[in-house]
Amino acid sequence: MTMTVIDLRSDTVTQPCPAMRKAMYEAELGDDVYGEDPTVRTLQEALSERTGHQAALFFPSGTQSNLVALLTHCQRADEYIVAQNAHTYKYEGGGAAALGGIQPQPIERSETGMLDLCRVEAAIKADDFHFARTRLLALENTTTEGAAVPAEYLADARALCDRHGLSLHLDGARVFNAAVSLEVDVAEITGVCDSVSICLSKGLGAPVGSVLCGSTEFIDRARRWRKTVGGGLRQSGVLAAAGLFALKNNVDRLSDDHALARYLSDKLAQFDDLELAYGGARTNMVFFFLRSGRYAALQEFGKRNGVLFGGRNPVRMVTHKDLTSGDIDEAVNRLRGFLEPESS
């Protein structure tokens, strides 16, 4: 009998449920490049309203949405300040530099998982032709490490940007995870930002798509850049319908993913070779170190035993809607032969 694979690599691996597939099949369609797809328009209007912005734009991916945000905020030889391990800097192929001539200024995060705003302020360049012009602060919520960033911090970041004439972009790929974790309305997090990119294919469970929100003028300029980088889609309402279903049905249930991550964290804490990072689960993510340093061997053991996960030093495991507590029990039991070899 084929072994069932338990996939903890990311919340991007989820499959659309039958009801979501039905919504996609029945979606009313038009040509979105002409602005005529009614389902796309409905999705954009829904997310702009929920995030406290005037307008929104649908994209095939979060990487493209973030890229267009940077291209819209900055010109060539401008600079954006960003965390050293932020998605927009580390995991998006250097697109802003390669395609926009935009210089990143990375800064290490503090122990809280957020950028120290004093360090951010110190990194802002003087108005001097020797330097790239600092134009943008790019933050994340949740962070790459799964931390939910409080609205109060973002308000302080907004004040800093206002003092120095900077724009504020939020990579909010999992911003609904943050809002659910913090028990606040998502607009309390997103409303202070000039732009926010929201991924529909992570914890929300849609198969494809991200939405960029901002002012009407910003989104008008972003639409031109979306065309430039090949993001114009035609009858994309079939994808937007999945996003609308996700917004209606899959936001509140993110708390289930967070609870499952805590359950996973508690299960992993029993192993002596394993040291949990960040004190345990953060939203729907669990990170851990191996005291033995046998990361490659653990990954190979996991693959052979049908347990997939990502990262090395630390390892990352991500919970999502297609997993149950029974899956977590089974995954931990399968890994027990490696983490407790004497019991195997």
C-alpha positions as CSV (number, residue, x, y, z in Angstrom):
1,M,0.0,0.0,0.0
2,T,1.3,3.4,-0.9
3,M,2.3,5.6,2.1
4,T,0.3,8.8,2.5
5,V,2.6,11.8,2.3
6,I,2.3,14.3,5.1
7,D,3.4,17.6,3.6
8,L,4.6,20.2,6.1
9,R,6.8,22.2,3.7
10,S,4.4,25.1,3.3
11,D,0.8,26.2,3.4
12,T,1.1,26.6,-0.4
13,V,0.6,22.8,-0.9
14,T,-3.1,22.8,-0.1
15,Q,-5.7,21.6,-2.6
16,P,-9.0,23.4,-3.4
17,C,-11.9,21.8,-1.7
18,P,-14.9,20.7,-3.8
19,A,-16.9,23.8,-2.9
20,M,-14.0,26.1,-4.0
21,R,-13.7,24.1,-7.3
22,K,-17.5,24.6,-7.9
23,A,-17.1,28.3,-7.3
24,M,-14.3,28.4,-9.9
25,Y,-16.3,26.4,-12.4
26,E,-19.3,28.7,-12.1
27,A,-17.4,32.0,-12.0
28,E,-18.7,34.8,-14.3
29,L,-15.8,35.7,-16.6
30,G,-14.6,38.5,-18.8
31,D,-11.3,39.8,-20.1
32,D,-9.4,41.3,-17.2
33,V,-6.8,43.1,-19.3
34,Y,-9.7,45.2,-20.5
35,G,-10.9,45.4,-16.9
36,E,-14.0,43.4,-17.8
37,D,-13.8,40.4,-15.6
38,P,-16.6,40.9,-13.0
39,T,-15.3,38.2,-10.6
40,V,-11.8,39.8,-10.6
41,R,-13.4,43.2,-10.0
42,T,-15.4,41.8,-7.1
43,L,-12.3,40.3,-5.5
44,Q,-10.3,43.5,-5.9
45,E,-13.2,45.6,-4.4
46,A,-13.6,43.1,-1.5
47,L,-9.9,43.2,-0.5
48,S,-9.4,46.9,-1.0
49,E,-12.4,47.5,1.4
50,R,-11.2,44.9,4.0
51,T,-7.7,46.4,4.0
52,G,-8.7,50.0,4.3
53,H,-7.5,51.0,0.8
54,Q,-9.1,52.6,-2.2
55,A,-8.2,50.1,-4.9
56,A,-6.6,46.7,-5.6
57,L,-5.1,44.7,-8.4
58,F,-5.1,40.9,-8.9
59,F,-1.7,39.2,-9.7
60,P,-0.7,35.6,-10.6
61,S,1.8,35.4,-7.7
62,G,2.9,37.2,-4.5
63,T,6.4,37.6,-6.0
64,Q,5.0,39.5,-8.9
65,S,2.7,41.6,-6.7
66,N,5.7,42.6,-4.4
67,L,7.9,43.3,-7.4
68,V,5.3,45.6,-8.9
69,A,4.8,47.4,-5.6
70,L,8.6,48.1,-5.4
71,L,8.7,49.2,-9.1
72,T,5.7,51.5,-8.4
73,H,7.2,53.1,-5.3
74,C,10.8,53.4,-6.5
75,Q,12.7,54.6,-9.5
76,R,16.1,53.4,-10.7
77,A,18.9,54.1,-8.2
78,D,16.4,54.4,-5.4
79,E,16.7,52.3,-2.3
80,Y,14.3,50.3,-0.1
81,I,15.0,49.2,3.5
82,V,14.2,45.7,4.3
83,A,14.9,42.8,6.7
84,Q,17.9,40.7,5.9
85,N,15.8,37.5,5.5
86,A,12.6,39.1,4.2
87,H,10.8,37.5,1.3
88,T,11.1,40.6,-0.9
89,Y,14.9,40.6,-0.5
90,K,15.9,37.0,-0.1
91,Y,13.4,34.8,-1.8
92,E,12.2,36.7,-4.9
93,G,15.1,36.3,-7.2
94,G,16.5,39.8,-6.9
95,G,13.8,41.1,-9.1
96,A,13.8,44.7,-7.8
97,A,17.5,45.0,-8.5
98,A,17.5,43.1,-11.8
99,L,14.4,44.6,-13.4
100,G,14.0,47.9,-11.6
101,G,17.6,49.0,-10.7
102,I,16.4,49.4,-7.1
103,Q,19.0,49.0,-4.4
104,P,18.0,47.0,-1.2
105,Q,19.4,48.1,2.2
106,P,19.0,44.9,4.3
107,I,19.0,45.1,8.1
108,E,19.1,42.2,10.6
109,R,16.0,41.7,12.6
110,S,16.0,42.2,16.4
111,E,15.3,39.3,18.8
112,T,11.6,40.2,18.6
113,G,11.5,39.2,15.0
114,M,10.9,42.8,13.8
115,L,13.2,45.5,12.5
116,D,14.5,47.8,15.2
117,L,13.1,51.1,14.0
118,C,16.0,53.0,15.4
119,R,18.3,51.0,13.1
120,V,15.9,51.6,10.3
121,E,16.1,55.4,10.9
122,A,19.9,55.3,11.1
123,A,20.0,53.5,7.7
124,I,18.1,56.2,5.9
125,K,20.5,57.9,3.5
126,A,21.2,61.7,3.6
127,D,20.1,63.7,0.6
128,D,23.5,63.5,-1.1
129,F,24.3,62.5,-4.7
130,H,26.8,60.0,-3.4
131,F,24.0,57.8,-2.0
132,A,21.0,56.0,-3.4
133,R,17.8,57.8,-2.5
134,T,16.0,56.0,0.3
135,R,12.3,55.9,-0.8
136,L,10.6,52.9,0.8
137,L,10.4,50.8,4.0
138,A,9.3,47.2,3.2
139,L,8.0,45.2,6.1
140,E,6.3,41.8,6.5
141,N,3.3,40.5,8.4
142,T,3.6,37.7,9.3
143,T,7.4,37.7,9.1
144,T,9.4,35.0,7.4
145,E,9.7,33.3,10.8
146,G,5.9,33.4,11.3
147,A,5.8,36.2,13.9
148,A,2.6,38.3,13.9
149,V,3.6,42.0,13.9
150,P,1.4,44.1,16.2
151,A,-0.6,47.1,14.7
152,E,1.2,49.4,17.2
153,Y,4.6,48.6,15.7
154,L,3.2,49.3,12.2
155,A,1.8,52.6,13.4
156,D,5.3,53.5,14.7
157,A,6.8,52.5,11.4
158,R,4.2,54.7,9.6
159,A,5.2,57.7,11.8
160,L,8.9,57.1,11.0
161,C,8.1,57.0,7.3
162,D,6.1,60.2,7.5
163,R,9.0,62.0,9.3
164,H,11.4,61.1,6.5
165,G,9.1,61.2,3.4
166,L,9.2,57.4,2.8
167,S,6.5,55.1,1.6
168,L,5.6,52.0,3.5
169,H,4.9,48.6,1.8
170,L,3.7,45.6,3.6
171,D,4.4,42.1,2.3
172,G,1.2,40.7,3.9
173,A,1.4,37.3,2.3
174,R,0.0,35.9,5.5
175,V,-1.5,39.0,6.9
176,F,-4.8,37.3,7.8
177,N,-2.8,34.8,9.9
178,A,-1.4,37.9,11.7
179,A,-4.9,39.4,12.2
180,V,-6.4,36.2,13.5
181,S,-3.4,35.6,15.8
182,L,-3.6,39.2,17.2
183,E,-7.4,39.1,17.3
184,V,-7.7,42.4,15.4
185,D,-9.4,43.4,12.2
186,V,-7.0,43.1,9.3
187,A,-7.5,46.8,8.4
188,E,-5.8,47.7,11.7
189,I,-2.7,46.2,10.3
190,T,-2.9,47.1,6.7
191,G,-4.6,50.5,6.8
192,V,-1.4,52.5,7.9
193,C,0.6,51.1,4.9
194,D,0.8,52.8,1.5
195,S,0.5,49.4,-0.1
196,V,0.0,45.7,0.9
197,S,0.4,42.5,-1.0
198,I,-1.9,39.6,0.2
199,C,-1.4,36.0,-0.9
200,L,-4.5,33.9,-1.5
201,S,-2.6,30.6,-2.1
202,K,-1.0,30.2,1.3
203,G,-3.1,29.8,4.5
204,L,-6.2,30.9,2.7
205,G,-6.1,27.8,0.5
206,A,-6.7,29.2,-3.0
207,P,-4.7,27.5,-5.8
208,V,-3.2,30.7,-7.3
209,G,-3.1,34.5,-6.8
210,S,-2.2,37.6,-4.8
211,V,-3.8,41.0,-4.6
212,L,-2.0,44.3,-4.3
213,C,-3.9,47.1,-2.4
214,G,-3.2,50.8,-2.3
215,S,-4.5,54.2,-3.3
216,T,-6.3,54.6,-6.6
217,E,-3.4,56.5,-8.1
218,F,-0.9,53.9,-6.9
219,I,-2.9,51.0,-8.3
220,D,-3.3,52.9,-11.7
221,R,0.5,53.1,-11.9
222,A,0.9,49.5,-10.7
223,R,-1.4,48.3,-13.5
224,R,1.0,49.6,-16.0
225,W,3.9,47.8,-14.3
226,R,1.9,44.6,-14.1
227,K,1.6,44.7,-17.9
228,T,5.3,45.3,-18.3
229,V,6.3,42.3,-16.2
230,G,3.7,40.0,-18.0
231,G,1.1,39.9,-15.3
232,G,-2.0,40.7,-17.4
233,L,-4.4,37.8,-17.5
234,R,-7.6,37.3,-19.5
235,Q,-10.5,35.3,-18.1
236,S,-8.8,35.2,-14.7
237,G,-12.1,35.2,-12.8
238,V,-11.8,31.5,-12.6
239,L,-8.9,32.1,-10.3
240,A,-10.4,35.1,-8.5
241,A,-13.4,33.0,-7.6
242,A,-11.2,30.8,-5.5
243,G,-9.9,33.9,-3.7
244,L,-13.4,35.1,-3.0
245,F,-14.4,31.7,-1.6
246,A,-11.2,31.7,0.5
247,L,-12.0,35.2,1.9
248,K,-15.5,34.1,2.8
249,N,-14.7,30.6,4.2
250,N,-11.0,30.3,5.1
251,V,-10.1,33.3,7.2
252,D,-11.6,32.5,10.6
253,R,-10.4,28.9,10.4
254,L,-6.7,30.0,10.3
255,S,-6.9,29.8,14.1
256,D,-7.2,26.0,13.6
257,D,-3.9,26.0,11.8
258,H,-2.3,28.0,14.6
259,A,-3.7,25.6,17.2
260,L,-2.3,22.7,15.1
261,A,1.1,24.3,15.0
262,R,1.1,24.6,18.8
263,Y,0.1,20.9,19.0
264,L,3.0,20.0,16.7
265,S,5.4,22.1,18.7
266,D,4.3,20.3,21.9
267,K,4.9,16.9,20.2
268,L,8.3,17.8,19.0
269,A,9.4,19.2,22.4
270,Q,9.8,15.6,23.7
271,F,12.9,14.9,21.7
272,D,16.3,15.6,23.3
273,D,18.1,16.2,20.0
274,L,15.6,18.9,19.1
275,E,15.6,22.5,20.2
276,L,12.5,24.6,19.4
277,A,13.2,28.0,18.0
278,Y,11.4,31.2,19.1
279,G,10.0,29.5,22.2
280,G,7.6,27.3,20.1
281,A,5.0,27.8,17.4
282,R,4.5,31.1,15.7
283,T,1.1,31.4,14.0
284,N,1.1,28.3,11.7
285,M,4.9,27.7,11.7
286,V,7.2,25.7,13.9
287,F,11.0,26.0,13.6
288,F,13.6,23.8,15.4
289,F,17.3,23.2,15.5
290,L,19.0,19.8,15.8
291,R,21.7,19.7,18.5
292,S,23.4,16.9,16.5
293,G,23.4,19.0,13.4
294,R,22.2,16.1,11.2
295,Y,19.9,18.2,9.1
296,A,20.5,16.5,5.7
297,A,20.0,13.1,7.2
298,L,16.8,14.1,8.8
299,Q,15.4,15.5,5.6
300,E,16.3,12.3,3.7
301,F,14.8,10.2,6.5
302,G,11.6,12.3,6.3
303,K,11.3,11.8,2.5
304,R,11.8,8.1,2.8
305,N,9.1,7.9,5.4
306,G,6.6,10.3,3.7
307,V,7.1,13.4,5.9
308,L,8.1,16.5,3.9
309,F,9.3,19.7,5.5
310,G,11.7,22.6,4.6
311,G,14.7,24.5,5.9
312,R,17.9,23.5,7.6
313,N,19.3,25.1,10.7
314,P,16.5,25.7,11.5
315,V,14.0,23.2,10.1
316,R,10.6,24.7,9.3
317,M,7.3,22.9,9.5
318,V,4.0,24.6,8.4
319,T,0.5,23.6,9.3
320,H,-2.4,24.2,6.9
321,K,-6.0,23.3,6.2
322,D,-5.3,19.9,4.7
323,L,-3.7,18.6,7.9
324,T,-5.3,17.2,11.0
325,S,-4.0,16.4,14.5
326,G,-4.0,12.7,13.4
327,D,-1.6,13.7,10.6
328,I,0.7,15.4,13.1
329,D,0.7,12.4,15.3
330,E,1.6,10.2,12.4
331,A,4.3,12.5,11.2
332,V,5.9,12.7,14.6
333,N,5.7,8.9,15.0
334,R,7.4,8.4,11.6
335,L,10.2,10.8,12.6
336,R,10.6,9.1,15.9
337,G,12.9,6.5,14.4
338,F,15.4,9.2,13.6
339,L,14.9,11.5,16.6
340,E,14.9,8.6,19.1
341,P,16.9,5.8,17.3
342,E,17.1,3.7,20.4
343,S,13.3,3.2,20.4
344,S,13.2,2.1,16.8
